[in-house]
């Protein structure tokens, strides 16, 4: 029953989309959030916002669909349309190799590291039982296999990805009284750390390090 309802909702939204009634199609998806799978909800909403040229909300929902494990060619295509805009910034596009690598590393799902750890543990345990490897080597392999997961967990606690919902100004301190360092365009993605008095501190990209209003950014 729920599936039939979801199919009807998507069909209605598609009809409105094809009729160029984009705002109405968006409303249908928003009003039906509880009836749609989360990845499907975010993908459709993000795609509609993109069609309406609302890059901030579009990027947020498409990134959330990606995070939820939604895998569909149009998702990647729509994200690429946003990323290719010349005004869009993203840590992974940084010319600094370490900054770009660090951002890409944070994008890897935690499940991947868990599977890698369990696989490495199983192989090492088998080698220990068959006496192919020594106990000290086993401990070394165990620590080695845990390291990527540990680093990922540490980084995720320190910083978060956030999407710039609306073009935001960046300041040296958590207030507009500080020196204005420039602006970050709607639809960009940044890494933020601390939150102070309604202001997020942007960590990366480094050329935009500074404070921006919390209301302009959304962590996902």
C-alpha positions as CSV (number, residue, x, y, z in Angstrom):
1,X,0.0,0.0,0.0
2,X,2.8,2.4,1.0
3,X,4.7,1.5,-2.2
4,X,1.7,2.2,-4.3
5,X,1.2,5.5,-2.6
6,X,4.9,6.4,-3.2
7,X,4.5,5.5,-6.9
8,X,1.5,7.7,-7.2
9,X,3.3,10.6,-5.5
10,X,6.3,10.3,-7.9
11,X,4.1,10.0,-10.9
12,X,2.2,13.2,-9.9
13,X,5.4,15.0,-9.3
14,X,6.7,13.9,-12.7
15,X,3.6,15.1,-14.5
16,X,3.9,18.5,-12.9
17,X,7.6,18.5,-13.8
18,X,6.9,17.8,-17.4
19,X,4.3,20.5,-17.4
20,X,6.9,22.9,-16.2
21,X,5.1,23.4,-12.8
22,X,8.3,23.0,-10.9
23,X,7.2,24.7,-7.7
24,X,4.1,22.6,-7.5
25,X,6.2,19.4,-8.1
26,X,8.5,20.5,-5.3
27,X,5.6,21.0,-2.9
28,X,4.3,17.5,-3.7
29,X,7.6,15.9,-2.8
30,X,8.0,18.1,0.4
31,X,4.5,17.2,1.5
32,X,5.1,13.5,1.0
33,X,8.3,13.2,2.9
34,X,6.9,10.7,5.4
35,X,5.7,8.4,2.5
36,X,9.0,8.3,0.5
37,X,12.2,6.5,1.2
38,X,14.8,9.0,2.5
39,X,17.2,8.5,-0.4
40,X,14.4,8.8,-3.0
41,X,13.0,11.9,-1.2
42,X,16.3,13.7,-1.2
43,X,17.2,12.8,-4.8
44,X,13.9,14.0,-6.2
45,X,13.9,17.1,-4.1
46,X,17.5,17.9,-5.0
47,X,16.8,17.4,-8.7
48,X,13.8,19.7,-8.6
49,X,15.7,22.4,-6.9
50,X,18.5,22.1,-9.4
51,X,15.9,22.5,-12.3
52,X,14.7,25.6,-10.5
53,X,18.4,26.8,-10.3
54,X,18.4,26.8,-6.5
55,X,21.9,25.4,-6.2
56,X,22.2,25.5,-2.4
57,X,19.1,23.4,-1.6
58,X,19.8,21.2,-4.6
59,X,23.4,20.4,-3.5
60,X,22.3,19.7,0.0
61,X,19.6,17.2,-0.9
62,X,21.7,15.5,-3.6
63,X,24.6,15.1,-1.2
64,X,22.2,13.7,1.4
65,X,20.8,11.2,-1.1
66,X,24.4,10.2,-1.9
67,X,25.2,9.8,1.8
68,X,22.1,7.6,2.2
69,X,23.5,5.2,-0.3
70,X,21.4,6.2,-3.3
71,X,23.2,5.2,-6.5
72,X,21.8,6.4,-9.8
73,X,23.6,7.9,-12.8
74,X,21.4,11.0,-12.8
75,X,22.4,11.7,-9.2
76,X,26.1,11.9,-10.1
77,X,25.2,13.9,-13.3
78,X,23.2,16.5,-11.3
79,X,25.9,16.8,-8.7
80,X,28.5,17.3,-11.4
81,X,26.3,20.1,-13.0
82,X,26.5,22.0,-9.7
83,X,30.2,21.3,-9.1
84,X,31.1,22.4,-12.6
85,X,29.8,25.9,-12.0
86,X,32.9,28.3,-11.9
87,X,31.7,30.0,-8.7
88,X,31.3,26.8,-6.7
89,X,34.1,25.9,-4.2
90,X,34.8,22.5,-2.6
91,X,37.7,21.2,-0.6
92,X,38.1,18.3,-3.1
93,X,38.8,20.8,-5.8
94,X,41.6,22.5,-3.9
95,X,45.0,22.9,-5.6
96,X,46.5,21.8,-2.3
97,X,47.1,18.1,-2.7
98,X,46.8,17.4,1.0
99,X,43.6,19.4,1.4
100,X,42.0,17.7,-1.6
101,X,43.1,14.2,-0.4
102,X,41.9,14.8,3.1
103,X,38.4,15.9,1.8
104,X,38.2,12.9,-0.4
105,X,39.2,10.6,2.5
106,X,36.4,12.0,4.6
107,X,33.9,11.3,1.8
108,X,34.6,7.5,2.0
109,X,31.7,5.8,3.9
110,X,32.6,4.5,7.4
111,X,31.2,1.1,6.3
112,X,34.1,0.7,3.9
113,X,36.7,1.0,6.7
114,X,34.7,-1.4,8.9
115,X,34.6,-4.0,6.2
116,X,38.3,-3.5,5.5
117,X,39.1,-4.0,9.2
118,X,37.0,-7.1,9.5
119,X,38.5,-8.6,6.3
120,X,42.0,-7.9,7.4
121,X,41.3,-9.3,10.9
122,X,39.9,-12.5,9.4
123,X,42.9,-13.0,7.2
124,X,45.3,-12.2,10.0
125,X,43.5,-14.6,12.4
126,X,43.6,-17.4,9.9
127,X,47.3,-16.8,9.4
128,X,47.9,-16.9,13.1
129,X,46.0,-20.1,13.6
130,X,47.9,-21.8,10.7
131,X,51.1,-20.4,12.2
132,X,51.9,-18.5,9.0
133,X,52.4,-15.3,11.0
134,X,53.7,-14.8,14.5
135,X,51.7,-13.2,17.4
136,X,53.7,-9.9,17.2
137,X,53.1,-9.7,13.5
138,X,49.4,-10.4,14.1
139,X,49.2,-7.5,16.5
140,X,51.0,-5.2,14.0
141,X,48.5,-6.2,11.3
142,X,45.6,-5.6,13.6
143,X,46.8,-2.1,14.4
144,X,47.5,-1.4,10.8
145,X,44.0,-2.5,9.7
146,X,42.4,-0.4,12.4
147,X,44.4,2.8,11.5
148,X,42.3,3.9,8.5
149,X,39.0,3.5,10.5
150,X,40.5,5.3,13.5
151,X,41.7,8.2,11.4
152,X,38.3,8.4,9.7
153,X,36.5,8.4,13.0
154,X,38.8,11.1,14.4
155,X,38.4,13.4,11.4
156,X,34.6,13.0,11.4
157,X,34.5,14.2,15.0
158,X,36.7,17.2,14.3
159,X,35.0,18.6,11.2
160,X,31.8,18.2,9.2
161,X,30.8,18.8,5.6
162,X,28.3,21.6,5.1
163,X,26.6,23.0,2.1
164,X,26.3,26.7,1.5
165,X,22.5,27.2,1.2
166,X,22.7,30.8,0.3
167,X,25.7,32.9,-0.7
168,X,27.5,33.8,2.5
169,X,30.1,36.3,3.6
170,X,33.2,35.1,5.5
171,X,34.7,37.2,8.3
172,X,37.9,37.0,10.4
173,X,35.8,36.5,13.6
174,X,32.3,35.3,14.6
175,X,30.6,38.7,13.8
176,X,30.2,41.0,10.9
177,X,32.2,43.7,12.7
178,X,35.4,41.7,11.8
179,X,37.2,42.1,8.5
180,X,35.2,40.8,5.5
181,X,37.3,38.1,3.8
182,X,35.0,37.6,0.8
183,X,32.0,35.3,-0.1
184,X,31.3,31.7,-0.7
185,X,28.7,31.0,-3.4
186,X,25.5,29.2,-2.9
187,X,25.8,25.5,-3.7
188,X,29.4,25.3,-2.5
189,X,30.6,22.7,0.0
190,X,32.9,23.5,2.9
191,X,34.3,21.8,6.0
192,X,33.3,23.4,9.3
193,X,34.5,22.8,12.8
194,X,33.4,24.9,15.8
195,X,30.1,26.8,16.2
196,X,30.2,30.0,18.2
197,X,27.3,32.4,18.8
198,X,25.5,31.4,15.7
199,X,28.6,31.4,13.5
200,X,30.4,28.4,11.9
201,X,34.2,28.4,11.4
202,X,35.1,27.3,7.9
203,X,38.2,25.1,8.0
204,X,38.4,24.2,4.3
205,X,39.0,25.3,1.5
206,X,41.8,27.3,3.2
207,X,41.3,30.4,1.0
208,X,37.9,30.7,2.7
209,X,38.9,30.0,6.3
210,X,36.9,32.2,8.6
211,X,33.5,32.6,10.1
212,X,30.1,32.5,8.4
213,X,26.5,32.8,9.7
214,X,25.1,29.4,10.8
215,X,21.8,30.2,8.9
216,X,23.7,30.2,5.6
217,X,25.2,26.7,6.0
218,X,23.7,23.3,6.7
219,X,25.7,20.3,8.0
220,X,24.7,17.0,6.5
